[in-house]
């Protein structure tokens, strides 16, 4: 009698344990994937992004400002950082796109049409129309963006440094 009772107990224990393991896997694996998934994701979404219509730049003799949104994913946190990008058409028809973040201590430089310059008020940094340093503490020109036009739309790609 006791041998049969032990066998039944063992059988029930095995079946219960097996069902428990399967249920744990069914519930647990997606939960683990959900928890660690974001940490495996790329940190910043990049690539080419649309900026605005080319006609807006062609209609102006001044650099035109557009707003670019950077989506940054760090773990489970997703933030959108906005940046102003100035675009102008050069005499040879090429487009020049650059950031307005000062290369000294990252304040914001503004276009001053009357002076034909970009001015950073934090420490009086001055850049010319092309973003080259004229005076003040900035160590290098304003950063530029890869730029292209498709179907009348301006797109910007990677940001890069310029040393001049
Ligand atoms: S942060 Fe722009 S000049 Fe210092």
Boltz pocket constraint, residues with backbone or C-beta under 6 A from the ligand:
constraints:
  - pocket:
      binder: B
      contacts: [[A, 102], [A, 103], [A, 104], [A, 105], [A, 106], [A, 107], [A, 120], [A, 121], [A, 122], [A, 123], [A, 124], [A, 125], [A, 136], [A, 137], [A, 138]]
      max_distance: 6.0
